[in-house]
Amino acid sequence: MAALLIPTPVAVTVTGCGGGCDTKLTATAGTAHRTGSGPVAAEISLDLSARLTSDGKGVAGVRIAFTGIVPGGSRVDAAGAVTGADGVAHYSGPADYGLANALTSVTTAQTISYVAQPMTLGSTPDAHICNLLSTKSPPADLRYQP
């Protein structure tokens, strides 16, 4: 089956570095699209203007928040992400390891792409979310309304 591409605007905010970093990082815009069907992986592209240095301590303190990913299935109950009554997910929390690594090399205004890998989080099997927040687990799959 051909990959399905459904661009979705994402309002993105990236801040912080509480892990001994000198960080100036701003994400001005973003999009997301799924790259398959069913439990799908998805790609997040962020337009970034940033200067980030890890000072040898990684970027564990970097936090990301975004609004606009529309999941399907159950209400999100993991990683602090909340799905509103409108079905739009709003996330705020630490950037996961993969995204943090992608941000490490950002020194000028540019667009980076981050691919969320399939994973199920939450207390029930159908609690699938797009999770860019966990520092302990890879990101979850994105699920979209048809």
C-alpha positions in Angstrom: 0.0 0.0 0.0 1.3 3.4 -0.9 2.2 5.7 2.0 -0.5 8.2 2.8 0.7 11.8 3.2 -1.6 14.1 5.2 0.1 17.3 6.1 -1.1 18.7 9.4 -0.1 22.1 10.7 1.5 22.0 14.1 2.1 24.9 16.5 5.4 24.2 18.1 7.3 25.6 21.0 10.8 24.4 22.0 12.4 25.7 25.2 14.9 25.1 27.9 17.8 23.2 28.7 17.9 22.3 32.3 20.8 19.8 32.0 23.7 22.2 32.0 23.2 23.4 28.4 23.4 26.8 26.9 20.3 26.8 24.7 18.5 29.3 22.6 16.0 27.5 20.6 12.8 28.6 18.9 10.5 26.5 16.6 8.4 28.8 14.5 6.3 26.3 12.7 5.8 22.7 12.0 3.9 20.0 10.1 3.2 16.4 10.6 2.1 13.7 8.2 1.6 10.0 8.5 3.7 7.7 6.4 1.4 4.6 6.4 -2.0 3.4 7.5 -3.4 1.7 10.6 -0.9 2.1 13.5 1.3 4.4 11.5 4.6 6.1 11.9 4.7 9.7 11.1 7.1 12.4 10.4 7.3 15.7 12.2 9.0 18.6 10.4 10.0 21.6 12.5 11.1 25.0 11.2 13.8 26.0 13.7 15.9 29.0 14.4 18.3 27.9 17.0 21.6 27.7 18.6 22.0 24.8 20.9 25.1 23.6 22.7 25.1 20.5 24.9 28.2 21.5 26.9 29.0 17.7 27.0 25.9 16.9 29.0 23.4 16.1 26.4 20.1 17.9 25.8 17.9 16.2 28.4 16.5 19.5 29.6 15.1 20.5 26.2 11.3 20.6 26.2 8.9 20.6 23.3 5.2 21.4 23.2 3.0 21.3 20.2 -0.7 21.5 19.3 -2.4 20.1 16.2 -1.8 16.4 16.0 -5.1 14.7 15.6 -5.0 11.2 17.0 -7.7 8.5 16.6 -8.8 6.0 19.2 -8.9 6.6 22.9 -8.3 9.7 24.8 -4.6 10.0 25.6 -3.7 9.0 29.1 0.1 8.9 29.0 3.1 11.2 29.2 1.1 14.2 30.2 -0.5 14.6 26.7 -4.2 15.5 26.6 -6.7 15.2 23.8 -9.3 17.9 24.0 -13.0 17.7 23.2 -12.1 18.8 19.7 -10.0 15.7 19.2 -6.8 17.7 18.9 -3.8 16.7 21.0 -1.8 19.1 23.0 1.6 18.1 24.3 4.1 19.6 26.6 7.1 17.8 28.1 10.7 16.8 27.7 11.9 16.1 24.2 12.7 12.4 23.7 16.2 11.2 23.0 15.9 11.0 19.2 14.5 14.5 18.9 17.1 15.8 21.3 19.9 14.4 19.2 18.4 15.9 16.1 18.3 19.3 17.8 21.9 19.1 18.9 23.2 19.9 15.5 21.0 22.9 14.9 23.0 26.1 14.8 21.1 28.2 12.3 17.6 28.7 11.0 16.7 25.4 9.2 14.1 22.7 8.9 14.6 19.4 10.5 12.6 16.2 10.1 11.9 13.9 13.0 10.3 10.5 12.4 8.2 9.1 15.2 8.5 5.3 15.5 5.5 3.1 16.3 4.9 2.4 19.9 1.9 2.0 22.2 1.8 3.9 25.5 -0.8 4.1 28.2 -2.7 1.8 30.4 -4.9 0.3 27.7 -3.8 -1.3 24.3 -5.8 1.2 22.3 -4.1 4.3 23.9 -2.0 5.2 20.9 -0.5 8.7 20.8 2.1 10.7 19.1 4.6 11.1 21.9 7.6 13.4 21.6 7.7 13.8 25.3 9.1 10.7 27.0 12.7 10.6 28.0 12.5 6.9 28.7 10.8 5.5 25.6 10.8 6.1 21.8 7.9 8.1 20.3 4.6 6.6 19.7 2.8 6.2 16.4 0.6 9.0 15.1 -3.1 8.1 14.5 -5.3 10.4 12.4 -9.0 10.7 12.0 -10.0 9.6 8.4 
